C-alpha cells in the first residue's frame, strides 16, 4: 500500500479525535465498531491504515491487535501486529449468554456447580467444576495465563 498523499493524510486525520488517551475515529464505523476510511477505491480499516502509515506494513498473515481494546482507536502506539491466534488471546468482554460475569465460567445445571473452560487454538480446555464462583474465575485466569501468550488483561488484573 502506498503512503498517503498530503491531502489524503489531512482527510484521514480530520476524522480523528485526539482529545483522550485513545485517538477515536469519528467517521464511519463497521458493525463491530472499527473505523472505515475510503482509500484507493474501497473502504478500508482505519486502524490498519493508521498503523501502516505510521509504523509500516505488517508482515503477511498478521492482523492488528488493539492493546487498548477500543475498536475505534487509531493511535499507532495502541496497536501491534500479531497472528490471529495471539489477537484472539487478547480478547476482553463476555459472550452474550454468560451469566457469571467471568469469561470462561458457566453454570452447569446438572452438577449445580460453576464450570470453567478456556478456549485456545480452536480447542476448549476444561478446567474443572467449582462450588465457588470466585474459585472458578481464578482457575480460568490461571489456565489462560498458562495457555495464552498474549492475554494482557489477565496478566495486568489477575
Secondary structure, 3 states (H helix, E strand, C coil): CCCCCHHHHHHHHCCEECCCCCCEECCCECCCCCEEEEECCEEEEHHHHHHHHHCCCCCCCCEEEECCCCCCECCHHHEEEECHHHHHHCCCCCCCCCCCCCCCEEEECCCCEEEEEEEECCEEEEEEEECCHHHHHHHHHHHHHHHCCCCHHHHHCC
